[in-house]
Amino acid sequence: MRETVQTPTRSSFPTIVAILGAFLIFYVIINLSYESPDTSALAEPEIERPSLAEHEAVQSDKLTGYSVIDAASGKVRLSIDRAKSLVVSENAD
């Protein structure tokens, strides 16, 4: 005749607590190692930017106005219409 040996049953509660504790420790370590840096030090400096109207006015002046760029070498800025007419007249010959 054979006798069956019964093994004592263990509660799974300590195992579950140990697993949850390990996850909690892992979470704390990760949060401490990836702590967010001070964002005020990373902020971009304030740059004063012109409004769209101011930008368009400056660009329009460059396209339609005349100015001396380098007087020593004789470089000047012509209006776009004058530059077009000079290019056409030079290439018409």
PLY file of the C-alpha trace (Angstrom):
ply
format ascii 1.0
element vertex 93
property float x
property float y
property float z
element edge 92
property int vertex1
property int vertex2
end_header
0.00 0.00 0.00
1.19 3.38 -0.86
0.79 6.40 1.25
0.53 9.77 -0.36
2.60 12.48 1.12
0.94 15.78 1.34
3.11 18.83 0.98
2.12 21.86 2.96
0.47 24.56 0.90
2.09 27.94 0.93
0.29 31.17 0.73
0.96 33.19 -2.42
0.58 36.47 -0.53
4.30 36.89 0.37
5.30 36.20 -3.23
2.88 38.81 -4.56
4.08 41.36 -2.01
7.71 40.66 -2.97
7.00 41.12 -6.68
5.08 44.36 -6.10
7.88 45.59 -3.82
10.46 44.86 -6.52
8.42 46.83 -9.06
8.09 49.71 -6.61
11.83 49.79 -5.97
12.52 49.66 -9.72
10.06 52.54 -10.30
11.71 54.69 -7.62
15.19 54.04 -9.01
14.11 54.94 -12.54
12.39 58.15 -11.40
15.43 59.24 -9.41
17.85 58.55 -12.24
15.73 60.30 -14.87
14.85 63.33 -12.80
13.83 66.18 -15.07
16.43 68.94 -15.32
15.71 72.55 -14.47
13.72 73.78 -17.46
14.45 77.45 -16.79
18.10 76.85 -17.69
17.08 75.20 -20.96
14.66 77.91 -22.04
15.49 79.71 -25.25
16.48 83.33 -24.89
13.90 85.88 -25.82
14.46 87.21 -29.33
12.67 90.33 -30.36
10.97 89.53 -33.62
9.42 92.11 -35.89
5.80 91.90 -36.79
4.81 90.72 -40.24
4.03 94.28 -41.35
7.45 95.50 -40.21
9.17 92.61 -41.97
7.26 93.22 -45.21
8.06 96.95 -45.07
11.80 96.26 -44.74
11.74 93.74 -47.58
9.70 96.07 -49.79
12.23 98.86 -49.21
15.01 96.50 -50.26
13.17 95.58 -53.48
12.11 99.08 -54.49
14.77 101.33 -53.00
18.30 102.33 -53.84
21.22 102.20 -51.41
25.00 102.15 -51.37
26.38 98.83 -50.16
30.12 99.49 -50.52
31.20 102.92 -51.76
34.86 101.92 -52.15
34.10 99.12 -54.58
31.12 100.87 -56.16
28.48 98.37 -55.08
24.95 99.71 -54.92
21.53 98.18 -54.47
19.09 98.96 -57.27
15.35 98.54 -57.33
14.22 95.27 -58.82
12.51 97.00 -61.76
15.67 98.97 -62.63
17.81 95.82 -62.34
15.47 93.93 -64.69
15.55 96.69 -67.27
19.39 96.85 -67.12
19.68 93.07 -67.61
17.27 93.16 -70.56
19.08 96.09 -72.20
22.50 94.41 -71.74
21.29 91.15 -73.30
19.28 92.75 -76.10
22.39 93.52 -78.18
0 1
1 2
2 3
3 4
4 5
5 6
6 7
7 8
8 9
9 10
10 11
11 12
12 13
13 14
14 15
15 16
16 17
17 18
18 19
19 20
20 21
21 22
22 23
23 24
24 25
25 26
26 27
27 28
28 29
29 30
30 31
31 32
32 33
33 34
34 35
35 36
36 37
37 38
38 39
39 40
40 41
41 42
42 43
43 44
44 45
45 46
46 47
47 48
48 49
49 50
50 51
51 52
52 53
53 54
54 55
55 56
56 57
57 58
58 59
59 60
60 61
61 62
62 63
63 64
64 65
65 66
66 67
67 68
68 69
69 70
70 71
71 72
72 73
73 74
74 75
75 76
76 77
77 78
78 79
79 80
80 81
81 82
82 83
83 84
84 85
85 86
86 87
87 88
88 89
89 90
90 91
91 92
